[in-house]
């Protein structure tokens, strides 16, 4: 290194990687255009893995505003919502430049898209429509995507498709699981299983789906919630000793999972359940007519560690009466305790436990869904057998 005229080019590669990995994602993308050396550095797996360790939590929003105009076959837009999260303040920022308009992609024409989950910056999307039904894995930052081979099971007759995208804790294999449930009893207290209960799993890099021989439980949520190498669902069975189930992505087995205490609110005619991950812990949200409750599992897998973290009652504010008519979904938590939630595909809400108030962020108009997402520069081309394309 020249002492008279030092420059970043004189730094060792590992130091340059350390510096660049601390920059905002948009800045890193711009750095790729500076010179070939920086392009190669950002494209290297060492940098991608280093950046992933520091990648901030954010939200990936699937926004489909034309849904309200009854345009069913408009796919929508993927929008990355950055979270500037400090102890003394937070700020939600959406940069339109970082959006991915799926309506412009020929492969998504005449179909709908449902985000399944996000792991290490990879986003799993399920495409369905009158002509197409496919599963995609993409990286919105690198604009890479792959189409998984045709699934073994299709929706030729009515069936609810349950999906989850995850990675094994030991094998580090990325997998997609799909479960098909048909003819579920209309009586929620029935102990009769659905007539159709099949499943399949795909390991990225293998090129084929495999059947899951036994699906021992039936579930109430479309998306499984991924945490600690497991997919989690709420079980529909009044006789089950636990109301949650976990699928191990390494062993590919189902087991009942410790659930929070069953809560009963008198004179309540509505009770919705949903699962999420809140500050690294599994949480369950219960929506009643008169209150909204969040249970948090402080120690993973330990039943006694379930704690009632949040209770929001109508009596707090008369303006909250509308909040209890549809399920509320937790999207994530911030350092100051604020909890981000989605309500009825219409509102992105921020609940402050300090002031016990809920604010409508007004960032997105209907209709949208959101999932937790950590942006990364990991490349899908690392899965050699898959055919990788670019949007």
C-alpha positions in Angstrom: 0.0 0.0 0.0 1.3 3.4 -0.9 1.6 5.7 2.1 1.6 8.8 -0.2 -1.5 7.9 -2.2 -3.5 5.2 -0.4 -6.7 3.9 -1.9 -9.3 1.2 -1.3 -7.8 -0.8 -4.2 -4.7 -1.3 -2.0 -6.6 -3.1 0.8 -6.6 -6.9 1.1 -9.6 -8.5 -0.4 -11.0 -9.8 2.9 -10.9 -6.2 4.3 -12.6 -4.8 1.2 -15.3 -7.5 1.6 -15.7 -6.6 5.3 -16.2 -3.0 4.5 -18.6 -3.5 1.6 -20.7 -6.0 3.5 -21.6 -3.3 6.0 -23.1 -1.0 3.4 -26.8 -0.8 2.6 -28.0 -3.3 0.0 -28.8 -0.6 -2.6 -25.3 0.9 -2.2 -23.7 -2.5 -2.6 -25.6 -3.0 -5.9 -24.2 0.4 -7.1 -20.7 -0.7 -6.0 -20.9 -3.6 -8.4 -20.8 -1.1 -11.2 -17.7 0.7 -10.0 -15.2 -1.8 -11.4 -14.8 -5.4 -12.3 -12.8 -6.1 -9.1 -15.7 -5.0 -7.0 -18.2 -6.9 -9.2 -16.2 -10.1 -8.7 -15.9 -9.5 -5.0 -19.6 -8.9 -4.4 -20.4 -12.0 -6.6 -18.1 -14.2 -4.6 -19.6 -16.7 -2.1 -17.3 -15.5 0.7 -18.9 -12.0 0.4 -22.4 -13.3 0.1 -22.1 -15.4 3.3 -20.4 -12.6 5.2 -23.1 -10.1 4.1 -25.9 -12.6 5.1 -24.6 -12.6 8.7 -25.1 -8.8 8.9 -28.2 -8.6 6.7 -30.9 -6.6 8.5 -34.4 -7.9 9.1 -36.9 -6.4 6.7 -40.3 -7.3 5.1 -41.1 -8.5 1.6 -44.5 -7.2 0.6 -46.6 -8.7 -2.2 -48.7 -5.8 -3.3 -51.6 -6.3 -5.7 -53.6 -3.0 -5.7 -55.6 -4.0 -8.8 -57.2 -6.8 -6.9 -59.8 -4.4 -5.6 -60.8 -3.7 -9.2 -61.6 -7.4 -9.7 -58.7 -8.0 -12.1 -58.0 -11.5 -10.9 -55.2 -12.3 -13.3 -52.8 -9.5 -12.4 -49.8 -10.9 -10.5 -48.8 -7.9 -8.4 -45.5 -6.4 -7.3 -42.8 -7.5 -4.9 -41.8 -4.6 -2.7 -38.9 -4.7 -0.3 -39.7 -2.7 2.9 -36.5 -1.7 4.7 -36.5 -1.2 8.4 -34.2 1.4 10.0 -34.3 0.0 13.5 -32.5 1.8 16.3 -33.2 1.6 20.0 -34.4 5.2 20.2 -36.3 5.3 16.9 -37.4 3.3 13.8 -38.3 4.1 10.3 -39.9 2.1 7.6 -38.7 2.8 4.1 -40.0 1.6 0.7 -37.8 2.4 -2.3 -39.8 1.9 -5.6 -36.5 1.3 -7.4 -36.0 -2.0 -5.4 -39.5 -3.3 -6.4 -40.0 -6.3 -8.8 -43.1 -5.9 -11.0 -44.2 -9.4 -11.6 -46.9 -8.2 -14.0 -44.2 -7.5 -16.6 -42.8 -11.1 -16.5 -44.3 -13.3 -19.3 -44.1 -16.4 -17.1 -46.6 -14.8 -14.6 -49.3 -13.8 -17.1 -52.8 -15.0 -16.5 -52.0 -16.2 -13.0 -51.8 -15.3 -9.3 -48.8 -15.4 -7.0 -48.8 -16.5 -3.4 -45.5 -15.9 -1.4 -44.8 -19.1 0.5 -41.7 -18.1 2.6 -38.3 -16.5 2.7 -35.0 -18.1 3.8 -31.5 -16.6 3.6 -32.8 -14.1 1.0 -34.4 -16.8 -1.2 -38.1 -16.2 -1.8 -40.5 -19.1 -2.6 -43.5 -18.3 -4.7 -46.5 -20.4 -5.6 -48.1 -19.6 -9.0 -51.7 -20.7 -9.6 -54.3 -19.9 -12.2 -56.5 -21.5 -14.9 -53.6 -22.7 -16.9 -50.5 -22.6 -14.7 -49.4 -24.0 -11.3 -45.8 -23.8 -10.6 -43.4 -23.2 -7.7 -40.6 -20.7 -8.0 -37.5 -19.9 -6.0 -36.1 -16.4 -6.6 -33.7 -13.9 -5.1 -35.2 -10.4 -5.6 -31.9 -8.7 -5.1 -29.9 -10.7 -7.7 -33.1 -11.0 -9.9 -32.4 -14.7 -10.4 -35.2 -17.3 -10.3 -35.7 -21.0 -11.0 -38.9 -22.9 -11.8 -39.1 -26.2 -9.9 -40.2 -29.3 -11.9 -43.9 -30.1 -12.2 -45.4 -31.2 -8.9 -46.7 -34.7 -8.5 -50.1 -33.4 -7.1 -52.2 -30.8 -8.8 -55.5 -29.1 -7.9 -57.7 -31.2 -10.3 -60.4 -31.1 -7.6 -60.9 -29.0 -4.5 -58.0 -29.2 -2.2 -56.2 -26.8 0.2 -52.5 -26.5 -0.6 -50.3 -26.1 2.5 -46.7 -25.0 1.7 -43.5 -24.2 3.6 -40.0 -23.3 2.5 -37.1 -24.0 4.8 -33.6 -25.3 5.3 -32.3 -28.1 7.4 -30.3 -27.1 10.5 -27.8 -29.9 10.0 -27.8 -30.7 6.3 -28.3 -27.0 5.2 -30.4 -28.4 2.3 -33.1 -26.0 1.1 -36.5 -27.7 0.7 -40.1 -27.0 -0.2 -42.9 -29.0 1.3 -46.4 -29.1 -0.1 -49.4 -30.8 1.6 -52.8 -31.3 0.0 -56.0 -31.4 2.1 -59.4 -32.1 0.6 -62.9 -32.5 1.9 -62.2 -31.1 5.4 -65.2 -31.5 7.7 -67.3 -28.4 8.0 -67.6 -28.9 11.7 -64.4 -27.6 13.4 -65.0 -29.9 16.4 -65.1 -33.0 14.2 -62.3 -35.6 14.8 -62.7 -37.0 11.3 -59.6 -36.4 9.1 -60.0 -35.1 5.5 -60.4 -37.7 2.8 -57.4 -36.4 0.9 -54.2 -35.9 2.8 -51.1 -36.2 0.7 -47.7 -34.5 0.7 -44.5 -34.1 -1.3 -41.1 -32.5 -0.8 -38.5 -31.0 -3.1 -34.8 -30.5 -2.2 -33.1 -27.8 -4.3 -30.5 -29.3 -6.5 -32.1 -32.7 -6.9 -34.4 -32.0 -9.8 -37.4 -34.0 -8.5 -40.3 -34.1 -6.0 -40.6 -37.0 -3.6 -43.8 -38.3 -2.0 -44.2 -38.0 1.8 -45.7 -41.3 2.8 -47.6 -40.3 5.9 -49.2 -37.0 6.8 -50.4 -37.7 10.3 -52.3 -34.4 11.0 -54.3 -31.8 9.2 -53.7 -28.1 9.5 -55.5 -24.7 9.5 -52.9 -22.4 8.0 -51.9 -22.2 4.3 -48.3 -21.3 5.0 -46.1 -23.2 7.4 -43.9 -20.9 9.6 -40.2 -21.7 9.4 -38.0 -21.6 12.4 -35.0 -23.6 13.7 -35.1 -26.1 10.9 -38.8 -26.8 11.2 -42.1 -25.9 9.6 -44.9 -25.2 12.1 -48.6 -25.5 11.6 -51.7 -25.2 13.7 -53.4 -28.6 14.1 -57.2 -29.1 13.5 -58.2 -31.9 15.9 -60.1 -31.4 19.1 -58.7 -34.6 20.5 -55.0 -33.7 19.9 -53.0 -33.2 23.1 -51.1 -30.4 21.4 -52.5 -27.9 18.9 -49.3 -27.4 17.0 -47.2 -29.6 14.7 -43.6 -29.3 13.5 -42.0 -30.8 10.4 -38.3 -31.5 10.7 -36.5 -30.5 7.4 -33.6 -32.7 8.2 -35.4 -35.9 9.3 -38.5 -35.2 7.1 -40.8 -36.2 10.0 -43.9 -34.7 11.6 -44.3 -34.4 15.4 -46.7 -32.7 17.7 -45.2 -29.5 19.1 -45.9 -27.8 22.5 -48.7 -25.3 22.1 -49.7 -22.4 24.3 -52.7 -22.7 26.8 -56.1 -22.8 25.1 -57.7 -19.4 25.8 -61.4 -18.9 26.0 -63.0 -15.5 25.9 -66.6 -15.6 27.0 -69.3 -14.2 24.7 -66.8 -14.3 21.8 -68.1 -15.6 18.5 -64.9 -15.2 16.6 -61.5 -16.9 17.2 -58.8 -16.8 14.6 -55.3 -18.4 15.0 -52.1 -17.5 13.3 -48.4 -18.3 13.7 -45.3 -16.1 13.1 -41.8 -15.5 14.3 -41.3 -12.5 16.7 -37.7 -11.5 17.5 -36.5 -15.0 16.9 -39.2 -16.7 18.9 -42.3 -18.7 17.7 -45.5 -16.8 18.5 -49.2 -17.5 18.2 -51.8 -14.8 17.7 -55.4 -15.2 18.8 -58.0 -12.8 17.5 -61.3 -12.7 19.3 -64.3 -10.3 19.0 -63.1 -8.3 21.9 -59.3 -8.8 22.2 -56.2 -9.7 20.3 -53.5 -11.8 22.1 -49.9 -12.7 21.2 -48.3 -15.7 22.9 -44.5 -16.0 22.6 -42.4 -19.2 23.2 -39.3 -17.8 25.0 -37.4 -21.1 24.8 -37.9 -23.1 21.6 -39.6 -26.4 22.2 -40.3 -25.8 25.9 -44.0 -25.7 26.7 -43.6 -23.9 30.0 -41.9 -21.0 28.2 -45.0 -19.8 26.4 -45.9 -16.3 27.7 -48.7 -14.0 27.0 -46.7 -11.1 25.5 -49.4 -8.7 24.3 -53.1 -8.2 25.1 -55.0 -5.6 23.1 -58.6 -5.1 24.2 -61.3 -3.0 22.6 -61.6 -1.0 25.8 -58.1 0.5 25.1 -59.6 2.5 22.3 -63.1 2.7 20.7 -61.4 3.0 17.4 -60.2 -0.6 17.6 -63.5 -2.3 17.1 -62.8 -2.9 13.4 -59.6 -4.7 14.4 -61.3 -7.7 15.8 -63.4 -8.8 12.7 -60.6 -10.5 10.7 -57.4 -12.3 11.7 -54.4 -10.2 12.5 -51.0 -11.5 11.4 -47.7 -10.6 13.1 -44.9 -9.8 10.7 -42.1 -8.9 13.0 -40.8 -7.0 15.9 -38.5 -4.0 16.3 -35.8 -3.2 18.9 -38.0 -0.7 20.8 -40.7 -3.4 21.2 -42.9 -2.2 18.4 -44.7 -5.1 16.6 -45.6 -4.9 12.9 -48.9 -6.6 11.9 -51.0 -7.0 8.8 -54.8 -6.8 9.0 -57.1 -8.2 6.3 -54.7 -7.4 3.4 -55.5 -3.8 3.9 -53.4 -2.2 6.7 -49.8 -2.4 7.9 -50.1 -1.7 11.6 -47.5 -0.8 14.2 -48.3 -1.6 17.8 -46.3 0.1 20.6 -46.4 -1.8 23.9 -45.0 1.4 25.6 -48.0 3.6 24.7 -50.4 0.6 24.1 -51.5 2.2 20.8 -51.8 1.0 17.2 -50.9 3.1 14.3 -51.8 2.6 10.6 -48.5 3.1 8.8 -50.4 4.0 5.6 -47.4 2.7 3.6 -49.4 0.4 1.4 -53.0 0.5 0.1 -55.0 -2.7 -0.3 -54.3 -5.4 -1.2 -51.1 -6.8 0.2 -49.5 -9.6 2.2 -46.1 -9.5 3.9 -43.5 -11.9 5.2 -40.2 -11.5 7.1 -37.2 -11.2 4.7 -33.5 -10.8 5.0 -32.0 -9.6 1.7 -28.9 -11.5 0.5 -26.5 -11.8 -2.5 -26.5 -15.6 -2.4 -26.7 -17.0 -5.9 -29.2 -19.6 -7.1 -26.5 -20.7 -9.6 -24.9 -22.6 -6.7 -27.6 -25.3 -7.2 -25.9 -26.8 -10.3 -28.7 -29.0 -11.5 -31.3 -26.3 -11.6 -31.8 -24.0 -14.6 -31.5 -20.4 -13.4 -33.0 -17.5 -15.2 -33.0 -13.7 -14.7 -36.0 -11.5 -14.5 
